[in-house]
Amino acid sequence: MNFLKFLFVGILFGIILVKSEAVSWYRIFEMFKFQSFHMYGIIGSAVGLGIVSVYLIKKYKIKSIEGQKINILAKNKSFINYLLGGTIFGLGWALAGACPGPMYILLGTGVFSMLIVIAAATLGTFVYGLLKSKLPH
């Protein structure tokens, strides 16, 4: 029964992304062509909320729902890792028209071609797991 809270949050997250058009291939295409502020506004709002949330968690030592201490790891100083990872992520996002969260939301809205994208993402994750020890971290 513990999974119900995660299921509820996932459904709510899906509804919000569909209603805000964040899963719209057209909106994503507009973003990558720098034709619209829509997606940048959504992403910027999320980043801003994240910054404020992390600040408040650190300042007031807020605990998780289960009462555990929230540990926020120190940031990685290697900019190259972020650049490489972000480039790979962005290329996948541009090619598929969806990042990991919206892949499942689009599948839930009836876009069954997302099964191919989900299979490719799963394969990519598996390959990463195999090569992880050989990659710079």
MODELLER restraints for C-alpha pairs under 7 A, 6 or more apart:
rsr = mdl.restraints
at = mdl.atoms
rsr.add(forms.Gaussian(group=physical.xy_distance, feature=features.Distance(at['CA:14:A'], at['CA:105:A']), mean=5.64, stdev=0.5))
rsr.add(forms.Gaussian(group=physical.xy_distance, feature=features.Distance(at['CA:17:A'], at['CA:23:A']), mean=6.09, stdev=0.5))
rsr.add(forms.Gaussian(group=physical.xy_distance, feature=features.Distance(at['CA:21:A'], at['CA:27:A']), mean=6.96, stdev=0.5))
rsr.add(forms.Gaussian(group=physical.xy_distance, feature=features.Distance(at['CA:22:A'], at['CA:39:A']), mean=6.64, stdev=0.5))
rsr.add(forms.Gaussian(group=physical.xy_distance, feature=features.Distance(at['CA:23:A'], at['CA:98:A']), mean=6.73, stdev=0.5))
rsr.add(forms.Gaussian(group=physical.xy_distance, feature=features.Distance(at['CA:23:A'], at['CA:102:A']), mean=5.63, stdev=0.5))
rsr.add(forms.Gaussian(group=physical.xy_distance, feature=features.Distance(at['CA:25:A'], at['CA:97:A']), mean=5.38, stdev=0.5))
rsr.add(forms.Gaussian(group=physical.xy_distance, feature=features.Distance(at['CA:27:A'], at['CA:39:A']), mean=6.77, stdev=0.5))
rsr.add(forms.Gaussian(group=physical.xy_distance, feature=features.Distance(at['CA:28:A'], at['CA:39:A']), mean=6.98, stdev=0.5))
rsr.add(forms.Gaussian(group=physical.xy_distance, feature=features.Distance(at['CA:28:A'], at['CA:97:A']), mean=6.46, stdev=0.5))
rsr.add(forms.Gaussian(group=physical.xy_distance, feature=features.Distance(at['CA:30:A'], at['CA:36:A']), mean=5.68, stdev=0.5))
rsr.add(forms.Gaussian(group=physical.xy_distance, feature=features.Distance(at['CA:31:A'], at['CA:39:A']), mean=6.11, stdev=0.5))
rsr.add(forms.Gaussian(group=physical.xy_distance, feature=features.Distance(at['CA:63:A'], at['CA:69:A']), mean=4.84, stdev=0.5))
rsr.add(forms.Gaussian(group=physical.xy_distance, feature=features.Distance(at['CA:63:A'], at['CA:70:A']), mean=5.70, stdev=0.5))
rsr.add(forms.Gaussian(group=physical.xy_distance, feature=features.Distance(at['CA:64:A'], at['CA:70:A']), mean=6.23, stdev=0.5))
rsr.add(forms.Gaussian(group=physical.xy_distance, feature=features.Distance(at['CA:81:A'], at['CA:137:A']), mean=6.91, stdev=0.5))
rsr.add(forms.Gaussian(group=physical.xy_distance, feature=features.Distance(at['CA:93:A'], at['CA:99:A']), mean=5.14, stdev=0.5))
rsr.add(forms.Gaussian(group=physical.xy_distance, feature=features.Distance(at['CA:96:A'], at['CA:117:A']), mean=6.58, stdev=0.5))
rsr.add(forms.Gaussian(group=physical.xy_distance, feature=features.Distance(at['CA:103:A'], at['CA:114:A']), mean=6.10, stdev=0.5))
rsr.add(forms.Gaussian(group=physical.xy_distance, feature=features.Distance(at['CA:103:A'], at['CA:118:A']), mean=6.70, stdev=0.5))
rsr.add(forms.Gaussian(group=physical.xy_distance, feature=features.Distance(at['CA:106:A'], at['CA:114:A']), mean=6.87, stdev=0.5))
rsr.add(forms.Gaussian(group=physical.xy_distance, feature=features.Distance(at['CA:107:A'], at['CA:114:A']), mean=5.74, stdev=0.5))
